[in-house]
Amino acid sequence: MVAAATAVQNGMSLNKASVEYGMPRNTLHAGVNGEASKKAYEKPCVLSAANEKALVERTIHLQRLGFGLTITDVRRLAFDFVQKNNIQIVPGVSR
């Protein structure tokens, strides 16, 4: 990215630099103009590190007992854990 942006600042066209350096023209344009890159969508964290660790340990324990947990089962366990421990969740999240 830095090399491509430097090439554009030194007179190379944006299109030529994007082809030569193998990066999207819009990404290069944003880099040259100093625009902040977009962050990926991040969901807010609901559980503390201690609660997450407890949930992970519970899930591993159930697997060792022979329960084949699907992703739906793990999500349901997490949701039930949150409800039983009165942890505030993001509005609109439901079972």
C-alpha positions in Angstrom: 0.0 0.0 0.0 2.8 2.4 0.9 4.7 1.8 -2.2 1.6 2.2 -4.4 0.6 5.4 -2.7 4.2 6.8 -3.0 4.1 6.0 -6.7 0.9 7.9 -7.2 2.3 10.8 -5.2 5.4 10.8 -7.5 3.2 11.1 -10.6 2.0 7.6 -11.6 -1.7 7.5 -12.5 -4.0 5.9 -10.0 -5.2 3.3 -12.5 -1.7 2.3 -13.5 -0.6 2.0 -9.8 -3.6 -0.1 -8.9 -2.8 -2.5 -11.7 0.9 -2.6 -11.1 0.7 -3.1 -7.4 -2.4 -5.4 -7.6 -4.7 -3.5 -5.3 -8.2 -2.0 -5.8 -8.3 1.5 -7.2 -10.7 2.7 -4.6 -8.5 1.4 -1.8 -5.5 3.1 -3.3 -7.4 6.3 -3.7 -8.4 6.3 -0.1 -4.8 5.6 1.0 -3.5 8.5 -1.1 -6.0 10.9 0.2 -5.5 9.8 3.8 -9.0 8.6 4.3 -9.5 6.3 7.2 -10.1 2.7 6.2 -13.5 1.3 7.1 -13.5 -1.1 10.1 -15.2 -4.4 9.8 -18.5 -4.7 11.5 -18.0 -5.6 15.1 -20.6 -6.9 17.5 -20.4 -5.5 21.0 -19.0 -7.9 23.6 -21.7 -9.2 25.9 -19.7 -11.4 28.3 -16.8 -10.5 30.5 -13.6 -12.6 30.1 -14.5 -14.6 33.2 -18.0 -15.3 32.0 -16.7 -16.3 28.6 -14.2 -18.7 30.2 -16.9 -20.3 32.3 -19.1 -20.8 29.3 -16.2 -22.3 27.3 -15.3 -24.7 30.1 -19.0 -25.7 30.4 -19.1 -26.4 26.6 -15.9 -28.4 26.7 -17.2 -30.4 29.7 -20.4 -31.2 27.8 -18.4 -32.4 24.8 -16.3 -34.6 26.9 -19.4 -36.2 28.3 -20.4 -37.1 24.8 -22.8 -34.4 23.9 -22.3 -33.5 20.2 -22.9 -29.8 20.3 -23.9 -28.0 17.2 -23.4 -24.3 16.7 -27.1 -23.8 17.5 -26.6 -25.7 20.8 -23.7 -23.5 21.8 -25.6 -20.4 20.9 -28.5 -21.6 23.0 -26.2 -22.4 25.9 -24.7 -18.9 25.7 -28.2 -17.2 25.5 -29.4 -19.3 28.5 -26.2 -18.4 30.4 -26.8 -14.7 29.8 -30.4 -14.9 30.9 -29.7 -16.8 34.1 -26.9 -14.4 35.1 -29.0 -11.3 34.3 -26.4 -10.0 31.8 -27.7 -7.1 29.7 -27.8 -7.9 26.0 -28.0 -5.8 22.9 -31.7 -4.8 22.1 -33.2 -7.0 19.4 -31.3 -10.1 20.3 -33.6 -13.0 21.0 -33.7 -16.7 21.2 
